[in-house]
Amino acid sequence: MLDKFMLTTVFVLVFIFNASAELIHANHHNIVMDDIRLLMWQDDEDSKFVSMYFSTAKQYCDEKVLDGYSDWRLPSVNELLYIVDRHRAVPAIFLVFKYGVRDSYWTSILAEQNKVNTVSFEEGNIHISSTNEKKFVRCVRTANKNEIYKMRGIPTKGPFLNPTNF
């Protein structure tokens, strides 16, 4: 028969590991969390309604303050591809995102002079776009586990997380 300690340990471990399995929209926030890759994604109205040139997009992310975080940046191609839902089209983005369009979004990756890789959420493919075109922007930031846990309501401190208490 399992004692109270074992049951508590099993419950906490199952809860923590099951809680980190997918993209989650942070309630009352404009952020989607990817706690496997430790990324936080911008998910506000700007993601759907504001398009801009590449130089402006880079500056926009660098200067963005969203939900108290100020270290936003343009995503890499691979990062942006993480949120492409290959089972959907128009837009090919996971449903956890509230805001999105079926158009192309800037990445931080230069393809060649005056050309940048973009990801289209119409079909989820990579394109090369001129920096003189307007595209949409979805900023990203690298998070740490404690930030993810805090936004998800998972305790990061407490006696049950300290093995010396047992």
Phi and psi in radians as a Rosetta constraint file:
Dihedral C 1 N 2 CA 2 C 2 CIRCULARHARMONIC -1.315 0.35
Dihedral N 2 CA 2 C 2 N 3 CIRCULARHARMONIC 2.342 0.35
Dihedral C 2 N 3 CA 3 C 3 CIRCULARHARMONIC -1.469 0.35
Dihedral N 3 CA 3 C 3 N 4 CIRCULARHARMONIC 3.073 0.35
Dihedral C 3 N 4 CA 4 C 4 CIRCULARHARMONIC -1.044 0.35
Dihedral N 4 CA 4 C 4 N 5 CIRCULARHARMONIC -0.698 0.35
Dihedral C 4 N 5 CA 5 C 5 CIRCULARHARMONIC -1.067 0.35
Dihedral N 5 CA 5 C 5 N 6 CIRCULARHARMONIC -0.818 0.35
Dihedral C 5 N 6 CA 6 C 6 CIRCULARHARMONIC -1.106 0.35
Dihedral N 6 CA 6 C 6 N 7 CIRCULARHARMONIC -0.764 0.35
Dihedral C 6 N 7 CA 7 C 7 CIRCULARHARMONIC -1.097 0.35
Dihedral N 7 CA 7 C 7 N 8 CIRCULARHARMONIC -0.742 0.35
Dihedral C 7 N 8 CA 8 C 8 CIRCULARHARMONIC -1.118 0.35
Dihedral N 8 CA 8 C 8 N 9 CIRCULARHARMONIC -0.774 0.35
Dihedral C 8 N 9 CA 9 C 9 CIRCULARHARMONIC -1.079 0.35
Dihedral N 9 CA 9 C 9 N 10 CIRCULARHARMONIC -0.817 0.35
Dihedral C 9 N 10 CA 10 C 10 CIRCULARHARMONIC -1.079 0.35
Dihedral N 10 CA 10 C 10 N 11 CIRCULARHARMONIC -0.798 0.35
Dihedral C 10 N 11 CA 11 C 11 CIRCULARHARMONIC -1.048 0.35
Dihedral N 11 CA 11 C 11 N 12 CIRCULARHARMONIC -0.815 0.35
Dihedral C 11 N 12 CA 12 C 12 CIRCULARHARMONIC -1.108 0.35
Dihedral N 12 CA 12 C 12 N 13 CIRCULARHARMONIC -0.794 0.35
Dihedral C 12 N 13 CA 13 C 13 CIRCULARHARMONIC -1.128 0.35
Dihedral N 13 CA 13 C 13 N 14 CIRCULARHARMONIC -0.771 0.35
Dihedral C 13 N 14 CA 14 C 14 CIRCULARHARMONIC -1.093 0.35
Dihedral N 14 CA 14 C 14 N 15 CIRCULARHARMONIC -0.765 0.35
Dihedral C 14 N 15 CA 15 C 15 CIRCULARHARMONIC -1.089 0.35
Dihedral N 15 CA 15 C 15 N 16 CIRCULARHARMONIC -0.821 0.35
Dihedral C 15 N 16 CA 16 C 16 CIRCULARHARMONIC -1.147 0.35
Dihedral N 16 CA 16 C 16 N 17 CIRCULARHARMONIC -0.796 0.35
Dihedral C 16 N 17 CA 17 C 17 CIRCULARHARMONIC -1.279 0.35
Dihedral N 17 CA 17 C 17 N 18 CIRCULARHARMONIC -0.623 0.35
Dihedral C 17 N 18 CA 18 C 18 CIRCULARHARMONIC -1.244 0.35
Dihedral N 18 CA 18 C 18 N 19 CIRCULARHARMONIC -0.477 0.35
Dihedral C 18 N 19 CA 19 C 19 CIRCULARHARMONIC -1.309 0.35
Dihedral N 19 CA 19 C 19 N 20 CIRCULARHARMONIC -0.166 0.35
Dihedral C 19 N 20 CA 20 C 20 CIRCULARHARMONIC -2.027 0.35
Dihedral N 20 CA 20 C 20 N 21 CIRCULARHARMONIC 0.771 0.35
Dihedral C 20 N 21 CA 21 C 21 CIRCULARHARMONIC -1.934 0.35
Dihedral N 21 CA 21 C 21 N 22 CIRCULARHARMONIC -0.036 0.35
Dihedral C 21 N 22 CA 22 C 22 CIRCULARHARMONIC -2.847 0.35
Dihedral N 22 CA 22 C 22 N 23 CIRCULARHARMONIC -3.129 0.35
Dihedral C 22 N 23 CA 23 C 23 CIRCULARHARMONIC -1.308 0.35
Dihedral N 23 CA 23 C 23 N 24 CIRCULARHARMONIC 2.341 0.35
Dihedral C 23 N 24 CA 24 C 24 CIRCULARHARMONIC -2.294 0.35
Dihedral N 24 CA 24 C 24 N 25 CIRCULARHARMONIC 2.356 0.35
Dihedral C 24 N 25 CA 25 C 25 CIRCULARHARMONIC -1.456 0.35
Dihedral N 25 CA 25 C 25 N 26 CIRCULARHARMONIC 2.195 0.35
Dihedral C 25 N 26 CA 26 C 26 CIRCULARHARMONIC -1.277 0.35
Dihedral N 26 CA 26 C 26 N 27 CIRCULARHARMONIC 2.026 0.35
Dihedral C 26 N 27 CA 27 C 27 CIRCULARHARMONIC -0.985 0.35
Dihedral N 27 CA 27 C 27 N 28 CIRCULARHARMONIC 2.406 0.35
Dihedral C 27 N 28 CA 28 C 28 CIRCULARHARMONIC 1.090 0.35
Dihedral N 28 CA 28 C 28 N 29 CIRCULARHARMONIC 0.356 0.35
Dihedral C 28 N 29 CA 29 C 29 CIRCULARHARMONIC -2.283 0.35
Dihedral N 29 CA 29 C 29 N 30 CIRCULARHARMONIC 2.891 0.35
Dihedral C 29 N 30 CA 30 C 30 CIRCULARHARMONIC -1.823 0.35
Dihedral N 30 CA 30 C 30 N 31 CIRCULARHARMONIC 0.729 0.35
Dihedral C 30 N 31 CA 31 C 31 CIRCULARHARMONIC -2.347 0.35
Dihedral N 31 CA 31 C 31 N 32 CIRCULARHARMONIC 2.448 0.35
Dihedral C 31 N 32 CA 32 C 32 CIRCULARHARMONIC -1.927 0.35
Dihedral N 32 CA 32 C 32 N 33 CIRCULARHARMONIC 2.294 0.35
Dihedral C 32 N 33 CA 33 C 33 CIRCULARHARMONIC -1.787 0.35
Dihedral N 33 CA 33 C 33 N 34 CIRCULARHARMONIC 2.410 0.35
Dihedral C 33 N 34 CA 34 C 34 CIRCULARHARMONIC -2.052 0.35
Dihedral N 34 CA 34 C 34 N 35 CIRCULARHARMONIC 1.658 0.35
Dihedral C 34 N 35 CA 35 C 35 CIRCULARHARMONIC -1.469 0.35
Dihedral N 35 CA 35 C 35 N 36 CIRCULARHARMONIC -0.056 0.35
Dihedral C 35 N 36 CA 36 C 36 CIRCULARHARMONIC -1.404 0.35
Dihedral N 36 CA 36 C 36 N 37 CIRCULARHARMONIC -0.774 0.35
Dihedral C 36 N 37 CA 37 C 37 CIRCULARHARMONIC -1.659 0.35
Dihedral N 37 CA 37 C 37 N 38 CIRCULARHARMONIC -0.024 0.35
Dihedral C 37 N 38 CA 38 C 38 CIRCULARHARMONIC 0.994 0.35
Dihedral N 38 CA 38 C 38 N 39 CIRCULARHARMONIC 0.908 0.35
Dihedral C 38 N 39 CA 39 C 39 CIRCULARHARMONIC -2.131 0.35
Dihedral N 39 CA 39 C 39 N 40 CIRCULARHARMONIC 2.580 0.35
Dihedral C 39 N 40 CA 40 C 40 CIRCULARHARMONIC -2.087 0.35
Dihedral N 40 CA 40 C 40 N 41 CIRCULARHARMONIC 2.305 0.35
Dihedral C 40 N 41 CA 41 C 41 CIRCULARHARMONIC -1.919 0.35
Dihedral N 41 CA 41 C 41 N 42 CIRCULARHARMONIC 2.406 0.35
Dihedral C 41 N 42 CA 42 C 42 CIRCULARHARMONIC -1.110 0.35
Dihedral N 42 CA 42 C 42 N 43 CIRCULARHARMONIC 2.297 0.35
Dihedral C 42 N 43 CA 43 C 43 CIRCULARHARMONIC -2.515 0.35
Dihedral N 43 CA 43 C 43 N 44 CIRCULARHARMONIC 1.224 0.35
Dihedral C 43 N 44 CA 44 C 44 CIRCULARHARMONIC -2.162 0.35
Dihedral N 44 CA 44 C 44 N 45 CIRCULARHARMONIC 3.139 0.35
Dihedral C 44 N 45 CA 45 C 45 CIRCULARHARMONIC -1.048 0.35
Dihedral N 45 CA 45 C 45 N 46 CIRCULARHARMONIC -0.528 0.35
Dihedral C 45 N 46 CA 46 C 46 CIRCULARHARMONIC -1.013 0.35
Dihedral N 46 CA 46 C 46 N 47 CIRCULARHARMONIC -0.557 0.35
Dihedral C 46 N 47 CA 47 C 47 CIRCULARHARMONIC -1.089 0.35
Dihedral N 47 CA 47 C 47 N 48 CIRCULARHARMONIC -0.374 0.35
Dihedral C 47 N 48 CA 48 C 48 CIRCULARHARMONIC -1.909 0.35
Dihedral N 48 CA 48 C 48 N 49 CIRCULARHARMONIC -0.529 0.35
Dihedral C 48 N 49 CA 49 C 49 CIRCULARHARMONIC -1.952 0.35
Dihedral N 49 CA 49 C 49 N 50 CIRCULARHARMONIC -0.132 0.35
Dihedral C 49 N 50 CA 50 C 50 CIRCULARHARMONIC -2.040 0.35
Dihedral N 50 CA 50 C 50 N 51 CIRCULARHARMONIC 2.088 0.35
Dihedral C 50 N 51 CA 51 C 51 CIRCULARHARMONIC -2.012 0.35
Dihedral N 51 CA 51 C 51 N 52 CIRCULARHARMONIC 2.666 0.35
Dihedral C 51 N 52 CA 52 C 52 CIRCULARHARMONIC -2.752 0.35
Dihedral N 52 CA 52 C 52 N 53 CIRCULARHARMONIC 2.942 0.35
Dihedral C 52 N 53 CA 53 C 53 CIRCULARHARMONIC -1.275 0.35
Dihedral N 53 CA 53 C 53 N 54 CIRCULARHARMONIC 2.797 0.35
Dihedral C 53 N 54 CA 54 C 54 CIRCULARHARMONIC -0.996 0.35
Dihedral N 54 CA 54 C 54 N 55 CIRCULARHARMONIC -0.830 0.35
Dihedral C 54 N 55 CA 55 C 55 CIRCULARHARMONIC -1.060 0.35
Dihedral N 55 CA 55 C 55 N 56 CIRCULARHARMONIC -0.648 0.35
Dihedral C 55 N 56 CA 56 C 56 CIRCULARHARMONIC -1.252 0.35
Dihedral N 56 CA 56 C 56 N 57 CIRCULARHARMONIC -0.653 0.35
Dihedral C 56 N 57 CA 57 C 57 CIRCULARHARMONIC -1.108 0.35
Dihedral N 57 CA 57 C 57 N 58 CIRCULARHARMONIC -0.763 0.35
Dihedral C 57 N 58 CA 58 C 58 CIRCULARHARMONIC -1.082 0.35
Dihedral N 58 CA 58 C 58 N 59 CIRCULARHARMONIC -0.795 0.35
Dihedral C 58 N 59 CA 59 C 59 CIRCULARHARMONIC -1.138 0.35
Dihedral N 59 CA 59 C 59 N 60 CIRCULARHARMONIC -0.703 0.35
Dihedral C 59 N 60 CA 60 C 60 CIRCULARHARMONIC -0.976 0.35
Dihedral N 60 CA 60 C 60 N 61 CIRCULARHARMONIC -0.860 0.35
Dihedral C 60 N 61 CA 61 C 61 CIRCULARHARMONIC -1.181 0.35
Dihedral N 61 CA 61 C 61 N 62 CIRCULARHARMONIC -0.736 0.35
Dihedral C 61 N 62 CA 62 C 62 CIRCULARHARMONIC -1.040 0.35
Dihedral N 62 CA 62 C 62 N 63 CIRCULARHARMONIC -0.557 0.35
Dihedral C 62 N 63 CA 63 C 63 CIRCULARHARMONIC -1.757 0.35
Dihedral N 63 CA 63 C 63 N 64 CIRCULARHARMONIC -0.048 0.35
Dihedral C 63 N 64 CA 64 C 64 CIRCULARHARMONIC -1.221 0.35
Dihedral N 64 CA 64 C 64 N 65 CIRCULARHARMONIC 2.395 0.35
Dihedral C 64 N 65 CA 65 C 65 CIRCULARHARMONIC -2.139 0.35
Dihedral N 65 CA 65 C 65 N 66 CIRCULARHARMONIC 2.084 0.35
Dihedral C 65 N 66 CA 66 C 66 CIRCULARHARMONIC -2.402 0.35
Dihedral N 66 CA 66 C 66 N 67 CIRCULARHARMONIC 2.158 0.35
Dihedral C 66 N 67 CA 67 C 67 CIRCULARHARMONIC 0.898 0.35
Dihedral N 67 CA 67 C 67 N 68 CIRCULARHARMONIC 0.648 0.35
Dihedral C 67 N 68 CA 68 C 68 CIRCULARHARMONIC 1.526 0.35
Dihedral N 68 CA 68 C 68 N 69 CIRCULARHARMONIC -0.072 0.35
Dihedral C 68 N 69 CA 69 C 69 CIRCULARHARMONIC -1.760 0.35
Dihedral N 69 CA 69 C 69 N 70 CIRCULARHARMONIC 2.403 0.35
Dihedral C 69 N 70 CA 70 C 70 CIRCULARHARMONIC -2.176 0.35
Dihedral N 70 CA 70 C 70 N 71 CIRCULARHARMONIC 0.207 0.35
Dihedral C 70 N 71 CA 71 C 71 CIRCULARHARMONIC -1.902 0.35
Dihedral N 71 CA 71 C 71 N 72 CIRCULARHARMONIC 0.793 0.35
Dihedral C 71 N 72 CA 72 C 72 CIRCULARHARMONIC -1.404 0.35
Dihedral N 72 CA 72 C 72 N 73 CIRCULARHARMONIC 2.754 0.35
Dihedral C 72 N 73 CA 73 C 73 CIRCULARHARMONIC -2.692 0.35
Dihedral N 73 CA 73 C 73 N 74 CIRCULARHARMONIC 2.906 0.35
Dihedral C 73 N 74 CA 74 C 74 CIRCULARHARMONIC -1.250 0.35
Dihedral N 74 CA 74 C 74 N 75 CIRCULARHARMONIC 2.445 0.35
Dihedral C 74 N 75 CA 75 C 75 CIRCULARHARMONIC -1.346 0.35
Dihedral N 75 CA 75 C 75 N 76 CIRCULARHARMONIC 2.765 0.35
Dihedral C 75 N 76 CA 76 C 76 CIRCULARHARMONIC -1.310 0.35
Dihedral N 76 CA 76 C 76 N 77 CIRCULARHARMONIC 2.986 0.35
Dihedral C 76 N 77 CA 77 C 77 CIRCULARHARMONIC -1.051 0.35
Dihedral N 77 CA 77 C 77 N 78 CIRCULARHARMONIC -0.849 0.35
Dihedral C 77 N 78 CA 78 C 78 CIRCULARHARMONIC -1.058 0.35
Dihedral N 78 CA 78 C 78 N 79 CIRCULARHARMONIC -0.720 0.35
Dihedral C 78 N 79 CA 79 C 79 CIRCULARHARMONIC -1.068 0.35
Dihedral N 79 CA 79 C 79 N 80 CIRCULARHARMONIC -0.790 0.35
Dihedral C 79 N 80 CA 80 C 80 CIRCULARHARMONIC -1.156 0.35
Dihedral N 80 CA 80 C 80 N 81 CIRCULARHARMONIC -0.594 0.35
Dihedral C 80 N 81 CA 81 C 81 CIRCULARHARMONIC -1.172 0.35
Dihedral N 81 CA 81 C 81 N 82 CIRCULARHARMONIC -0.418 0.35
Dihedral C 81 N 82 CA 82 C 82 CIRCULARHARMONIC -1.035 0.35
Dihedral N 82 CA 82 C 82 N 83 CIRCULARHARMONIC -0.517 0.35
Dihedral C 82 N 83 CA 83 C 83 CIRCULARHARMONIC -1.741 0.35
Dihedral N 83 CA 83 C 83 N 84 CIRCULARHARMONIC 0.123 0.35
Dihedral C 83 N 84 CA 84 C 84 CIRCULARHARMONIC -1.370 0.35
Dihedral N 84 CA 84 C 84 N 85 CIRCULARHARMONIC 2.229 0.35
Dihedral C 84 N 85 CA 85 C 85 CIRCULARHARMONIC -1.676 0.35
Dihedral N 85 CA 85 C 85 N 86 CIRCULARHARMONIC 1.847 0.35
Dihedral C 85 N 86 CA 86 C 86 CIRCULARHARMONIC -1.199 0.35
Dihedral N 86 CA 86 C 86 N 87 CIRCULARHARMONIC -0.156 0.35
Dihedral C 86 N 87 CA 87 C 87 CIRCULARHARMONIC -1.680 0.35
Dihedral N 87 CA 87 C 87 N 88 CIRCULARHARMONIC 0.018 0.35
Dihedral C 87 N 88 CA 88 C 88 CIRCULARHARMONIC -2.253 0.35
Dihedral N 88 CA 88 C 88 N 89 CIRCULARHARMONIC 2.828 0.35
Dihedral C 88 N 89 CA 89 C 89 CIRCULARHARMONIC -2.532 0.35
Dihedral N 89 CA 89 C 89 N 90 CIRCULARHARMONIC 2.683 0.35
Dihedral C 89 N 90 CA 90 C 90 CIRCULARHARMONIC 0.925 0.35
Dihedral N 90 CA 90 C 90 N 91 CIRCULARHARMONIC 1.231 0.35
Dihedral C 90 N 91 CA 91 C 91 CIRCULARHARMONIC -1.597 0.35
Dihedral N 91 CA 91 C 91 N 92 CIRCULARHARMONIC 2.613 0.35
Dihedral C 91 N 92 CA 92 C 92 CIRCULARHARMONIC -1.563 0.35
Dihedral N 92 CA 92 C 92 N 93 CIRCULARHARMONIC 1.072 0.35
Dihedral C 92 N 93 CA 93 C 93 CIRCULARHARMONIC -2.309 0.35
Dihedral N 93 CA 93 C 93 N 94 CIRCULARHARMONIC 2.580 0.35
Dihedral C 93 N 94 CA 94 C 94 CIRCULARHARMONIC -1.016 0.35
Dihedral N 94 CA 94 C 94 N 95 CIRCULARHARMONIC 2.482 0.35
Dihedral C 94 N 95 CA 95 C 95 CIRCULARHARMONIC -1.112 0.35
Dihedral N 95 CA 95 C 95 N 96 CIRCULARHARMONIC -0.282 0.35
Dihedral C 95 N 96 CA 96 C 96 CIRCULARHARMONIC -1.093 0.35
Dihedral N 96 CA 96 C 96 N 97 CIRCULARHARMONIC -0.440 0.35
Dihedral C 96 N 97 CA 97 C 97 CIRCULARHARMONIC -1.361 0.35
Dihedral N 97 CA 97 C 97 N 98 CIRCULARHARMONIC 2.212 0.35
Dihedral C 97 N 98 CA 98 C 98 CIRCULARHARMONIC -1.371 0.35
Dihedral N 98 CA 98 C 98 N 99 CIRCULARHARMONIC -0.538 0.35
Dihedral C 98 N 99 CA 99 C 99 CIRCULARHARMONIC -2.123 0.35
Dihedral N 99 CA 99 C 99 N 100 CIRCULARHARMONIC 2.264 0.35
Dihedral C 99 N 100 CA 100 C 100 CIRCULARHARMONIC -3.119 0.35
Dihedral N 100 CA 100 C 100 N 101 CIRCULARHARMONIC 2.704 0.35
Dihedral C 100 N 101 CA 101 C 101 CIRCULARHARMONIC -2.228 0.35
Dihedral N 101 CA 101 C 101 N 102 CIRCULARHARMONIC 2.901 0.35
Dihedral C 101 N 102 CA 102 C 102 CIRCULARHARMONIC -1.531 0.35
Dihedral N 102 CA 102 C 102 N 103 CIRCULARHARMONIC 0.377 0.35
Dihedral C 102 N 103 CA 103 C 103 CIRCULARHARMONIC -1.764 0.35
Dihedral N 103 CA 103 C 103 N 104 CIRCULARHARMONIC -3.033 0.35
Dihedral C 103 N 104 CA 104 C 104 CIRCULARHARMONIC -1.575 0.35
Dihedral N 104 CA 104 C 104 N 105 CIRCULARHARMONIC 2.561 0.35
Dihedral C 104 N 105 CA 105 C 105 CIRCULARHARMONIC -2.066 0.35
Dihedral N 105 CA 105 C 105 N 106 CIRCULARHARMONIC 2.494 0.35
Dihedral C 105 N 106 CA 106 C 106 CIRCULARHARMONIC -1.185 0.35
Dihedral N 106 CA 106 C 106 N 107 CIRCULARHARMONIC 2.566 0.35
Dihedral C 106 N 107 CA 107 C 107 CIRCULARHARMONIC -2.037 0.35
Dihedral N 107 CA 107 C 107 N 108 CIRCULARHARMONIC 3.074 0.35
Dihedral C 107 N 108 CA 108 C 108 CIRCULARHARMONIC -1.571 0.35
Dihedral N 108 CA 108 C 108 N 109 CIRCULARHARMONIC 0.045 0.35
Dihedral C 108 N 109 CA 109 C 109 CIRCULARHARMONIC -1.697 0.35
Dihedral N 109 CA 109 C 109 N 110 CIRCULARHARMONIC 2.027 0.35
Dihedral C 109 N 110 CA 110 C 110 CIRCULARHARMONIC -1.305 0.35
Dihedral N 110 CA 110 C 110 N 111 CIRCULARHARMONIC 2.278 0.35
Dihedral C 110 N 111 CA 111 C 111 CIRCULARHARMONIC -1.565 0.35
Dihedral N 111 CA 111 C 111 N 112 CIRCULARHARMONIC -0.692 0.35
Dihedral C 111 N 112 CA 112 C 112 CIRCULARHARMONIC -2.909 0.35
Dihedral N 112 CA 112 C 112 N 113 CIRCULARHARMONIC -3.123 0.35
Dihedral C 112 N 113 CA 113 C 113 CIRCULARHARMONIC -1.015 0.35
Dihedral N 113 CA 113 C 113 N 114 CIRCULARHARMONIC 2.231 0.35
Dihedral C 113 N 114 CA 114 C 114 CIRCULARHARMONIC 1.066 0.35
Dihedral N 114 CA 114 C 114 N 115 CIRCULARHARMONIC 0.354 0.35
Dihedral C 114 N 115 CA 115 C 115 CIRCULARHARMONIC -2.304 0.35
Dihedral N 115 CA 115 C 115 N 116 CIRCULARHARMONIC 2.413 0.35
Dihedral C 115 N 116 CA 116 C 116 CIRCULARHARMONIC -2.294 0.35
Dihedral N 116 CA 116 C 116 N 117 CIRCULARHARMONIC 2.529 0.35
Dihedral C 116 N 117 CA 117 C 117 CIRCULARHARMONIC -1.222 0.35
Dihedral N 117 CA 117 C 117 N 118 CIRCULARHARMONIC 2.345 0.35
Dihedral C 117 N 118 CA 118 C 118 CIRCULARHARMONIC -2.193 0.35
Dihedral N 118 CA 118 C 118 N 119 CIRCULARHARMONIC 2.790 0.35
Dihedral C 118 N 119 CA 119 C 119 CIRCULARHARMONIC -2.058 0.35
Dihedral N 119 CA 119 C 119 N 120 CIRCULARHARMONIC 2.189 0.35
Dihedral C 119 N 120 CA 120 C 120 CIRCULARHARMONIC -1.569 0.35
Dihedral N 120 CA 120 C 120 N 121 CIRCULARHARMONIC 2.261 0.35
Dihedral C 120 N 121 CA 121 C 121 CIRCULARHARMONIC -1.663 0.35
Dihedral N 121 CA 121 C 121 N 122 CIRCULARHARMONIC 0.223 0.35
Dihedral C 121 N 122 CA 122 C 122 CIRCULARHARMONIC -1.324 0.35
Dihedral N 122 CA 122 C 122 N 123 CIRCULARHARMONIC -0.805 0.35
Dihedral C 122 N 123 CA 123 C 123 CIRCULARHARMONIC -2.236 0.35
Dihedral N 123 CA 123 C 123 N 124 CIRCULARHARMONIC -0.069 0.35
Dihedral C 123 N 124 CA 124 C 124 CIRCULARHARMONIC 1.449 0.35
Dihedral N 124 CA 124 C 124 N 125 CIRCULARHARMONIC 0.421 0.35
Dihedral C 124 N 125 CA 125 C 125 CIRCULARHARMONIC -1.822 0.35
Dihedral N 125 CA 125 C 125 N 126 CIRCULARHARMONIC 2.837 0.35
Dihedral C 125 N 126 CA 126 C 126 CIRCULARHARMONIC -1.571 0.35
Dihedral N 126 CA 126 C 126 N 127 CIRCULARHARMONIC 2.391 0.35
Dihedral C 126 N 127 CA 127 C 127 CIRCULARHARMONIC -2.251 0.35
Dihedral N 127 CA 127 C 127 N 128 CIRCULARHARMONIC 2.863 0.35
Dihedral C 127 N 128 CA 128 C 128 CIRCULARHARMONIC -1.923 0.35
Dihedral N 128 CA 128 C 128 N 129 CIRCULARHARMONIC 2.178 0.35
Dihedral C 128 N 129 CA 129 C 129 CIRCULARHARMONIC -2.167 0.35
Dihedral N 129 CA 129 C 129 N 130 CIRCULARHARMONIC 2.598 0.35
Dihedral C 129 N 130 CA 130 C 130 CIRCULARHARMONIC -1.231 0.35
Dihedral N 130 CA 130 C 130 N 131 CIRCULARHARMONIC 2.494 0.35
Dihedral C 130 N 131 CA 131 C 131 CIRCULARHARMONIC -1.176 0.35
Dihedral N 131 CA 131 C 131 N 132 CIRCULARHARMONIC -0.186 0.35
Dihedral C 131 N 132 CA 132 C 132 CIRCULARHARMONIC -1.585 0.35
Dihedral N 132 CA 132 C 132 N 133 CIRCULARHARMONIC 0.080 0.35
Dihedral C 132 N 133 CA 133 C 133 CIRCULARHARMONIC -1.711 0.35
Dihedral N 133 CA 133 C 133 N 134 CIRCULARHARMONIC 2.722 0.35
Dihedral C 133 N 134 CA 134 C 134 CIRCULARHARMONIC -1.656 0.35
Dihedral N 134 CA 134 C 134 N 135 CIRCULARHARMONIC 2.308 0.35
Dihedral C 134 N 135 CA 135 C 135 CIRCULARHARMONIC -2.342 0.35
Dihedral N 135 CA 135 C 135 N 136 CIRCULARHARMONIC 2.953 0.35
Dihedral C 135 N 136 CA 136 C 136 CIRCULARHARMONIC -1.499 0.35
Dihedral N 136 CA 136 C 136 N 137 CIRCULARHARMONIC 2.876 0.35
Dihedral C 136 N 137 CA 137 C 137 CIRCULARHARMONIC -2.275 0.35
Dihedral N 137 CA 137 C 137 N 138 CIRCULARHARMONIC 2.333 0.35
Dihedral C 137 N 138 CA 138 C 138 CIRCULARHARMONIC -2.316 0.35
Dihedral N 138 CA 138 C 138 N 139 CIRCULARHARMONIC 1.836 0.35
Dihedral C 138 N 139 CA 139 C 139 CIRCULARHARMONIC -1.321 0.35
Dihedral N 139 CA 139 C 139 N 140 CIRCULARHARMONIC 2.758 0.35
Dihedral C 139 N 140 CA 140 C 140 CIRCULARHARMONIC -2.399 0.35
Dihedral N 140 CA 140 C 140 N 141 CIRCULARHARMONIC 2.738 0.35
Dihedral C 140 N 141 CA 141 C 141 CIRCULARHARMONIC -2.466 0.35
Dihedral N 141 CA 141 C 141 N 142 CIRCULARHARMONIC 2.643 0.35
Dihedral C 141 N 142 CA 142 C 142 CIRCULARHARMONIC -1.487 0.35
Dihedral N 142 CA 142 C 142 N 143 CIRCULARHARMONIC 2.255 0.35
Dihedral C 142 N 143 CA 143 C 143 CIRCULARHARMONIC -1.904 0.35
Dihedral N 143 CA 143 C 143 N 144 CIRCULARHARMONIC 3.024 0.35
Dihedral C 143 N 144 CA 144 C 144 CIRCULARHARMONIC -2.015 0.35
Dihedral N 144 CA 144 C 144 N 145 CIRCULARHARMONIC 2.870 0.35
Dihedral C 144 N 145 CA 145 C 145 CIRCULARHARMONIC -1.014 0.35
Dihedral N 145 CA 145 C 145 N 146 CIRCULARHARMONIC -0.673 0.35
Dihedral C 145 N 146 CA 146 C 146 CIRCULARHARMONIC -1.098 0.35
Dihedral N 146 CA 146 C 146 N 147 CIRCULARHARMONIC -0.661 0.35
Dihedral C 146 N 147 CA 147 C 147 CIRCULARHARMONIC -1.131 0.35
Dihedral N 147 CA 147 C 147 N 148 CIRCULARHARMONIC -0.760 0.35
Dihedral C 147 N 148 CA 148 C 148 CIRCULARHARMONIC -1.103 0.35
Dihedral N 148 CA 148 C 148 N 149 CIRCULARHARMONIC -0.844 0.35
Dihedral C 148 N 149 CA 149 C 149 CIRCULARHARMONIC -1.057 0.35
Dihedral N 149 CA 149 C 149 N 150 CIRCULARHARMONIC -0.732 0.35
Dihedral C 149 N 150 CA 150 C 150 CIRCULARHARMONIC -1.067 0.35
Dihedral N 150 CA 150 C 150 N 151 CIRCULARHARMONIC -0.796 0.35
Dihedral C 150 N 151 CA 151 C 151 CIRCULARHARMONIC -1.179 0.35
Dihedral N 151 CA 151 C 151 N 152 CIRCULARHARMONIC -0.452 0.35
Dihedral C 151 N 152 CA 152 C 152 CIRCULARHARMONIC -1.586 0.35
Dihedral N 152 CA 152 C 152 N 153 CIRCULARHARMONIC -0.061 0.35
Dihedral C 152 N 153 CA 153 C 153 CIRCULARHARMONIC 1.399 0.35
Dihedral N 153 CA 153 C 153 N 154 CIRCULARHARMONIC 0.337 0.35
Dihedral C 153 N 154 CA 154 C 154 CIRCULARHARMONIC -1.631 0.35
Dihedral N 154 CA 154 C 154 N 155 CIRCULARHARMONIC 2.207 0.35
Dihedral C 154 N 155 CA 155 C 155 CIRCULARHARMONIC -1.074 0.35
Dihedral N 155 CA 155 C 155 N 156 CIRCULARHARMONIC 2.447 0.35
Dihedral C 155 N 156 CA 156 C 156 CIRCULARHARMONIC -1.888 0.35
Dihedral N 156 CA 156 C 156 N 157 CIRCULARHARMONIC -0.167 0.35
Dihedral C 156 N 157 CA 157 C 157 CIRCULARHARMONIC -2.386 0.35
Dihedral N 157 CA 157 C 157 N 158 CIRCULARHARMONIC 2.698 0.35
Dihedral C 157 N 158 CA 158 C 158 CIRCULARHARMONIC 2.563 0.35
Dihedral N 158 CA 158 C 158 N 159 CIRCULARHARMONIC 2.833 0.35
Dihedral C 158 N 159 CA 159 C 159 CIRCULARHARMONIC -1.102 0.35
Dihedral N 159 CA 159 C 159 N 160 CIRCULARHARMONIC -0.561 0.35
Dihedral C 159 N 160 CA 160 C 160 CIRCULARHARMONIC -1.295 0.35
Dihedral N 160 CA 160 C 160 N 161 CIRCULARHARMONIC -0.262 0.35
Dihedral C 160 N 161 CA 161 C 161 CIRCULARHARMONIC -1.643 0.35
Dihedral N 161 CA 161 C 161 N 162 CIRCULARHARMONIC -0.090 0.35
Dihedral C 161 N 162 CA 162 C 162 CIRCULARHARMONIC -1.831 0.35
Dihedral N 162 CA 162 C 162 N 163 CIRCULARHARMONIC 1.885 0.35
Dihedral C 162 N 163 CA 163 C 163 CIRCULARHARMONIC -1.116 0.35
Dihedral N 163 CA 163 C 163 N 164 CIRCULARHARMONIC -0.319 0.35
Dihedral C 163 N 164 CA 164 C 164 CIRCULARHARMONIC -1.280 0.35
Dihedral N 164 CA 164 C 164 N 165 CIRCULARHARMONIC -0.227 0.35
Dihedral C 164 N 165 CA 165 C 165 CIRCULARHARMONIC -1.410 0.35
Dihedral N 165 CA 165 C 165 N 166 CIRCULARHARMONIC -0.101 0.35
